[in-house]
Amino acid sequence: MYRHFGDRAGLLAELYREFDERQHAVLDAALLNAPAQLDAVAEIVAGSYLDCSAAEGAEMAGVVDALSGSPVLDELRRDSVRAYAGKCGAALAPFAPAGSVPEADLHAVVGAGDALARAVASDLTTATAARATLTRVILSLTH
């Protein structure tokens, strides 16, 4: 496997890229038929993020941990967050008072999503409670 990916970091980076592609695909598919209502779009964004994180489970957390501190992960994560936040921003922009959601707000959504996904994985909260909380965070940033 290392011949194909170069080294351990290359292999783990590819696993991360595959997770990222699935996360984007889940969001794209969910938004495709979304009603033009803020509450619905906020729930879709929240649910897609948390559902994808739950589907990947502890394995993806292990990949991220293994790449922690790596320049490869830093770059992958930065690009991933920027792209995912951009998709969320485009979906939420029609409902934002200024016609767009500030980039910092979108990063807050991703950060809250990560924290809630970890809380669910650690049995600190339920998936239902996490989804409701992330939806409220998204709504609060678009009003």
C-alpha positions as MATLAB code, in Angstrom:
seq = 'MYRHFGDRAGLLAELYREFDERQHAVLDAALLNAPAQLDAVAEIVAGSYLDCSAAEGAEMAGVVDALSGSPVLDELRRDSVRAYAGKCGAALAPFAPAGSVPEADLHAVVGAGDALARAVASDLTTATAARATLTRVILSLTH';
ca = [
       0.000    0.000    0.000;
       2.859    2.370    0.756;
       4.115    1.974   -2.803;
       0.856    3.486   -4.016;
       0.504    6.215   -1.342;
       4.173    6.881   -0.627;
       4.074    6.558    3.142;
       1.759    6.285    6.117;
       0.848    9.981    5.989;
      -0.068    9.634    2.304;
      -2.322    6.683    3.028;
      -4.041    8.463    5.916;
      -4.388   11.634    3.858;
      -6.153    9.650    1.134;
      -8.552    8.190    3.709;
      -9.281   11.726    4.895;
      -9.884   12.898    1.299;
     -12.348   10.056    0.747;
     -14.223   10.985    3.922;
     -14.277   14.613    2.813;
     -15.659   13.683   -0.614;
     -18.432   11.619    0.995;
     -19.293   14.482    3.330;
     -19.595   16.877    0.405;
     -21.665   14.396   -1.590;
     -24.070   13.888    1.315;
     -24.564   17.645    1.679;
     -24.948   18.170   -2.079;
     -27.561   15.416   -2.340;
     -29.499   16.682    0.664;
     -29.546   20.267   -0.600;
     -30.592   19.264   -4.104;
     -34.257   18.961   -3.144;
     -34.256   21.291   -0.152;
     -37.278   23.527    0.270;
     -36.536   27.238    0.028;
     -36.994   27.750    3.755;
     -34.310   28.721    6.240;
     -35.378   26.219    8.906;
     -35.285   23.348    6.414;
     -31.894   24.305    4.973;
     -30.416   24.769    8.466;
     -31.674   21.319    9.484;
     -30.246   19.774    6.320;
     -26.834   21.370    6.843;
     -26.761   20.286   10.500;
     -28.065   16.806    9.829;
     -25.747   16.147    6.899;
     -22.688   17.148    8.881;
     -23.555   15.082   11.931;
     -24.851   12.075    9.996;
     -21.683   11.859    7.939;
     -19.500   12.175   11.026;
     -21.501    9.447   12.754;
     -21.262    7.170    9.723;
     -17.476    7.445    9.727;
     -17.311    6.817   13.468;
     -14.158    6.396   15.472;
     -12.149    5.327   12.434;
     -12.057    8.841   10.998;
     -11.189   10.290   14.402;
      -8.268    7.846   14.448;
      -7.125    9.011   11.026;
      -7.281   12.644   12.122;
      -5.426   11.823   15.334;
      -2.757    9.936   13.413;
      -2.222   12.944   11.130;
      -2.420   15.461   13.968;
       0.329   18.031   13.766;
       1.127   17.001   10.220;
       1.449   19.729    7.569;
      -0.463   17.367    5.272;
      -3.454   17.271    7.619;
      -3.287   21.008    8.248;
      -3.535   21.687    4.530;
      -6.226   19.051    3.955;
      -8.290   20.297    6.875;
      -7.970   23.949    5.838;
      -9.049   23.172    2.272;
     -11.844   20.907    3.481;
     -13.270   23.425    5.916;
     -13.058   26.224    3.362;
     -14.882   24.173    0.715;
     -17.530   22.802    3.093;
     -18.114   26.208    4.660;
     -18.484   27.661    1.174;
     -21.197   25.146    0.305;
     -23.014   25.873    3.546;
     -22.654   29.601    2.938;
     -24.094   29.321   -0.551;
     -27.062   27.327    0.764;
     -27.732   29.798    3.587;
     -26.969   33.049    1.726;
     -30.506   33.570    0.379;
     -31.760   33.757    3.971;
     -29.015   35.945    5.455;
     -29.900   39.609    6.034;
     -26.772   40.830    4.231;
     -27.195   38.310    1.418;
     -24.238   36.267    2.620;
     -23.054   34.562    5.771;
     -19.716   35.855    7.086;
     -16.859   33.391    6.693;
     -16.130   33.426   10.428;
     -19.732   32.382   11.115;
     -19.390   29.464    8.725;
     -16.227   28.336   10.487;
     -18.161   28.503   13.754;
     -20.740   26.117   12.265;
     -18.014   23.638   11.303;
     -16.391   23.951   14.732;
     -19.704   23.414   16.490;
     -20.425   20.455   14.213;
     -17.067   18.877   15.064;
     -17.599   19.387   18.794;
     -21.118   17.973   18.683;
     -20.029   14.982   16.586;
     -17.350   14.192   19.179;
     -19.911   14.578   21.978;
     -22.263   12.123   20.279;
     -19.429    9.659   19.629;
     -18.469    9.843   23.317;
     -22.072    9.362   24.469;
     -22.098   12.817   26.049;
     -25.237   13.753   24.141;
     -27.689   12.180   21.735;
     -27.684   12.529   17.968;
     -31.112   14.169   18.182;
     -29.930   16.755   20.709;
     -26.771   17.442   18.698;
     -28.777   17.959   15.500;
     -31.168   20.351   17.243;
     -28.269   22.283   18.775;
     -26.344   22.617   15.519;
     -29.526   23.703   13.755;
     -30.016   26.440   16.390;
     -26.409   27.564   15.951;
     -26.910   27.846   12.205;
     -30.189   29.715   12.615;
     -28.658   32.128   15.088;
     -25.943   33.023   12.595;
     -28.346   33.716    9.767;
     -30.769   36.002   11.571;
];
